[in-house]
Amino acid sequence: MVDVAVESVLATPAQRLVEERALGLWQSPSGRAAAVDLVTLFEADSSAALPDQTHLIRAAADELVFHAALMAASETPACPRFVWTLSPPRQWMGLDVPGSRFGQDNPDNIYRIAAVDPAFRYRISGRFTGPRPCEFSISALPAQIGDGTVGGTVGMIAASEIDVDADGHFEIMADALPSEGRRNHLQIAGAQTLQARDTLADWQLERPAALAIELFDGALPDDFAVDQAEARMASLAPTIARYFREVVQHGMCEVAPVNSLPPVMSSAARGGLLSQAATLGCYQVASDEALIVTVDPLRARYLGVQIVDMWMVSHDYRRASSSLNHVQAQTDGDGLIRFVISIDDPGVHNWLDGSGAATGAILLRWQQLPDGVAFGDAVSTELIKLADLKARLPQNTLLAGPIERRAQQDLRAAGYLNRLK
């Protein structure tokens, strides 16, 4: 657990209320039964036959049920609240909050979700309180993520479409009307949820925006009902689990041969973020092997590379470098970035640390690409013997012995806490 400062822009009264309600759902007999059912579902999956999966399966089930509990506790569109989810466990505001990660959650992102109804008009209020995120957007989605869709965006507003005053404040109107070129407006016709995404590239500097949502025409009573929320949690958790296993893990990650990646394509084509391109696959390395992943940043505003376990849950990235972005990684003299996946520390800065796992999934994301960019051969992989690694990397590769690795991990941990201040 990480003790988080309650002064954080993420530590809102709305967040605490929903988390308190979600903890009650998660700890209830319905919540515990949902977790047991997910374990059974995962144990019947082909990935369960891999070594050392039992503890990962149980952890994935618990975190997914808690995410479902958070969503069920916040599906009150007449009394909307932005809720931070897809996040590691923490202690704050007097609560011990479990993790809520699933679906290859991006360690560089702050994900906040609010339930909406297009019959209402909403005012979204925000403020950038420090150096702004590398990217900020709010997407209107037709359902909860994984409830039959990865995204299927029906509307989106990006930072470039938001007017912000000198103090960092902004307001966005969200309703069913077409934007028709209006700034600070988000069309939500056909939407059930909003997903706000702060992408933080420089963990030492960038901060998420403060964010709140309310009905524009005046408050209505909170319509949260425990019995309905328990039933919703119990149905949503397996729905998300099946969707991500079948559509994402087996239908996307496992399409290309192991230790290779398919061509980069727009995430919008898969129902994801409109401003993103991505590729994803699976890796498997022996103790004496390393996988070199060579990536062209393509002049994108943001590039992020991560590895997750076979249940699509991120490793504990708060300290370990299971993800690296264009700020954190070393770029070689030819403009490419070479990442290394291995079970044990290979002694190079750009190590993707999978917590000792021999297998997992790889995901690469490019955001805000230049117009007309050609993806081409943006990614290549090479499986080699670990003993040959240094000879296969450029001469100026940044090395990392025990002292340098500890410094990298300490910097990462401090950077993670920065987003919570």
Sequence and secondary structure as in RCSB ss.txt:
>XXXX:A:sequence
MVDVAVESVLATPAQRLVEERALGLWQSPSGRAAAVDLVTLFEADSSAALPDQTHLIRAAADELVFHAALMAASE
TPACPRFVWTLSPPRQWMGLDVPGSRFGQDNPDNIYRIAAVDPAFRYRISGRFTGPRPCEFSISALPAQIGDGTV
GGTVGMIAASEIDVDADGHFEIMADALPSEGRRNHLQIAGAQTLQARDTLADWQLERPAALAIELFDGALPDDFA
VDQAEARMASLAPTIARYFREVVQHGMCEVAPVNSLPPVMSSAARGGLLSQAATLGCYQVASDEALIVTVDPLRA
RYLGVQIVDMWMVSHDYRRASSSLNHVQAQTDGDGLIRFVISIDDPGVHNWLDGSGAATGAILLRWQQLPDGVAF
GDAVSTELIKLADLKARLPQNTLLAGPIERRAQQDLRAAGYLNRLK
>XXXX:A:secstr
  B  TTSTT  HHHHHHHHHHHHHHHSHHHHHHHHHHHHHHHTSGGGGSTT HHHHHHHHHHHHHHHHHHHHH 
 TTS   EEES   EEETTEEE     SS  TTEEEEEEE  TTS EEEEEE  SS  SEEEEEEESSSTTSS S
   SEEEEGGG    TTSEEEEEEESS  TT TTEEE TT SEEEEEEE S TTT    EEEEEETT        
HHHHHHHHHHHHHHHHHHIIIIIIIIIITTS TT     EEGGGGTS TTEEEEEEEEE  TTEEEEEEE  TT 
SEEEEEEE TTS B  TTTS SEEETTTS   TTS EEEEEESS  SBTTEEE TT SEEEEEEEEES  TT   
TT EEEEEEEGGGHHHHS TT  B  HHHHHHHHHHHHHHHHHTT 
